Amino acid sequence: MSTSAATSATLPLHMYVRPLIIEDAQQVTDLEAECFPPNERASEETIRFRLTTCPELCSGLFIREFDQKTKEILSEKLIGHILSTKIPSKFITLESLKLIHDESSDVIGLHSLVIHPDFQKQNLATLLLTDYIQKLSNQEIGNKIVIIAHEPLVPFYERLGFKVQGDNKDVLSDPDFAKSKWIDMERELIKEEYEN
């Protein structure tokens, strides 16, 4: 069996992507706490702000469990998410990480991309981010997505069309973030044209 066949065979059943809503706030908070160190995770207040102010920019990867007899949904488990806002600057700054959303901006600041540890190494981050980019491109919500990435994650984002713009001096100036190197990256959002 090929590696790709083995990977796809282990993907969770009943997996789907949908916009996050305020009712998902606790699961989002729990996933942030499990996957990020305290200085990098979004607070519950920040999560609630993003889910109420700009839910169209927040996406979740879920697994549904069904009752085998009745086929009713028993639970919906969040296994990955993306949290973003529109930011008033060209790149993510310490200020844009706070409770800020500028609806008039065409720059989407992607603040969080995470997959639960039990589901990592199955290309789910690629699946979630690819779906996100396609949706935003086709809805014409903004012109570009910007991120700050840990240096080892740069190749992952480059494979998805992000380009390195340089070190993020603003974030690196904060002692909580200065422990590692942060790289500014951006990706243009281009609507796909379909021929009839």
C-alpha positions in Angstrom: 0.0 0.0 0.0 1.3 3.4 -0.9 2.0 6.1 1.8 -0.9 8.3 0.5 -3.3 5.3 0.6 -2.2 4.5 4.1 -2.7 8.2 5.1 -6.1 8.5 3.6 -7.2 5.2 5.1 -6.5 6.6 8.6 -8.5 9.8 8.1 -11.4 10.2 10.5 -14.9 9.3 9.3 -17.6 11.9 9.2 -15.1 14.8 9.0 -16.3 18.2 7.6 -15.4 21.9 7.6 -17.8 24.6 8.6 -17.7 28.3 9.8 -17.2 28.6 13.5 -20.0 30.1 15.6 -20.1 31.5 19.2 -21.4 28.2 20.4 -18.1 26.7 19.5 -16.1 29.0 21.7 -15.4 26.5 24.5 -14.1 23.9 22.1 -11.9 26.5 20.4 -10.6 27.7 23.7 -9.8 24.1 24.8 -8.0 23.4 21.5 -5.9 26.6 21.7 -5.0 25.7 25.3 -4.0 22.1 24.3 -1.9 23.1 21.3 -0.3 26.4 22.0 2.0 27.7 24.8 0.3 30.3 27.0 2.0 33.3 25.3 0.8 32.2 21.9 -2.8 31.1 22.5 -5.8 33.3 22.1 -7.7 34.1 25.3 -11.3 33.1 25.7 -12.2 36.8 25.4 -10.3 37.1 22.1 -11.9 33.9 20.8 -15.4 35.2 21.7 -14.6 38.5 20.0 -13.5 36.8 16.8 -16.4 34.4 16.7 -19.0 37.2 17.2 -17.4 40.0 15.2 -16.1 38.1 12.1 -17.3 34.4 12.1 -17.0 34.3 8.3 -13.2 34.5 8.9 -13.2 31.6 11.4 -13.3 28.0 10.2 -13.5 24.7 12.1 -12.7 21.1 11.2 -15.1 18.7 13.0 -15.8 15.0 13.4 -19.4 14.0 13.9 -20.4 10.9 15.9 -23.7 9.3 15.0 -26.0 6.9 16.9 -25.6 3.7 14.8 -29.3 2.8 15.2 -31.1 6.2 14.9 -28.4 8.0 12.8 -28.8 11.0 15.0 -25.8 13.2 15.6 -24.4 12.4 19.1 -21.6 14.8 19.2 -19.5 17.2 17.1 -15.8 17.3 18.1 -13.6 20.2 16.9 -10.2 18.8 15.8 -8.8 21.9 14.0 -9.5 25.5 13.5 -8.5 28.8 11.8 -9.1 32.1 13.5 -8.7 35.4 11.6 -9.6 39.0 11.6 -9.3 41.8 9.1 -6.3 43.9 10.2 -5.6 47.6 9.6 -1.9 47.0 8.7 0.0 45.2 5.9 1.3 42.5 8.4 0.4 41.1 11.8 1.4 43.4 14.6 1.2 43.1 18.4 -1.8 45.5 18.2 -3.6 43.4 15.6 -3.4 40.3 17.8 -5.8 42.1 20.2 -9.5 42.7 20.0 -9.3 44.4 16.6 -11.3 43.8 13.4 -11.3 46.4 10.6 -14.1 45.5 8.3 -12.9 48.1 5.7 -9.5 46.4 5.4 -8.7 44.0 2.5 -5.9 42.2 4.6 -6.9 39.1 6.5 -4.7 38.4 9.5 -4.6 34.6 10.1 -3.9 34.4 13.9 -4.4 30.7 14.5 -4.2 27.5 12.5 -4.2 24.4 14.7 -4.9 20.6 14.5 -5.5 18.5 17.6 -2.4 16.4 18.4 -4.3 13.2 18.0 -5.0 14.1 14.3 -1.7 15.6 13.2 0.5 14.2 10.5 -2.6 13.4 8.3 -2.4 16.5 6.1 -5.5 17.9 7.9 -3.8 21.4 8.3 -3.3 21.4 4.5 -6.9 20.4 3.9 -8.3 23.0 6.3 -6.1 25.9 5.0 -6.7 25.0 1.3 -10.5 24.9 1.9 -10.2 28.3 3.7 -8.1 29.9 0.9 -10.6 28.7 -1.7 -13.6 30.0 0.2 -12.1 33.4 0.9 -10.9 33.8 -2.7 -14.3 32.9 -4.2 -16.2 35.1 -1.7 -13.9 38.1 -2.4 -13.7 38.9 1.3 -10.1 40.4 1.0 -7.1 40.7 -1.2 -4.6 38.7 0.8 -4.0 36.6 3.9 -1.0 37.4 6.1 0.5 35.3 8.9 3.4 35.2 11.2 5.0 31.8 11.2 7.6 30.1 13.3 10.6 29.6 11.1 10.4 25.8 10.9 6.8 26.1 9.5 7.8 28.4 6.6 8.1 25.4 4.1 4.6 24.2 5.0 3.1 27.6 4.2 5.2 28.1 1.1 3.7 24.8 -0.3 0.3 26.5 0.0 1.3 29.6 -1.9 2.5 31.9 0.9 5.6 34.0 0.3 8.2 35.1 2.8 8.2 38.9 3.4 10.9 38.9 6.1 11.3 38.8 9.9 8.4 40.3 12.0 10.3 43.0 14.0 7.1 44.1 15.8 6.2 40.7 17.3 9.9 39.9 18.0 10.1 43.1 20.1 7.8 41.5 22.7 9.6 39.4 25.3 6.8 36.8 25.2 7.3 36.3 21.5 11.0 36.9 21.2 11.9 33.4 22.3 11.6 32.2 18.7 12.0 33.7 15.2 8.7 34.8 13.6 8.5 35.3 9.8 6.0 37.5 8.0 4.3 35.7 5.1 1.5 36.6 2.7 -0.7 35.0 0.1 -2.8 36.8 -2.5 -6.4 35.8 -2.8 -7.4 35.3 -6.4 -10.9 34.4 -7.4 -11.0 31.2 -9.5 -12.5 31.8 -12.9 -14.5 29.0 -14.4 -15.1 28.7 -18.2 -18.7 27.8 -19.3 
